[in-house]
């Protein structure tokens, strides 16, 4: 895990139980999924302090096939630049030089 409140902190590891995620998030849990784990104290107006934690998964929109291909072409272009090939790109055409 990365501490977003202090990036100087080293990576940390934690174990969360399957039951700690709600039923809507469980289908999204897979290797590489990004989730947010908020931990803290909740102070009520009465002065009472409660421990608080919440887990949320980052939801990404499902990409259409055409969007996947567009991203793939851009990645190929970047990989081409890294391998020494140059690319010319405009809104109407894309070709390798």
Beta strands, then each sheet from edge to edge (+ up, - down):
strand 1: 35-43
strand 2: 49-57
strand 3: 87-89
strand 4: 94-96
sheet 1: 1+ 2-
sheet 2: 3+ 4-
end
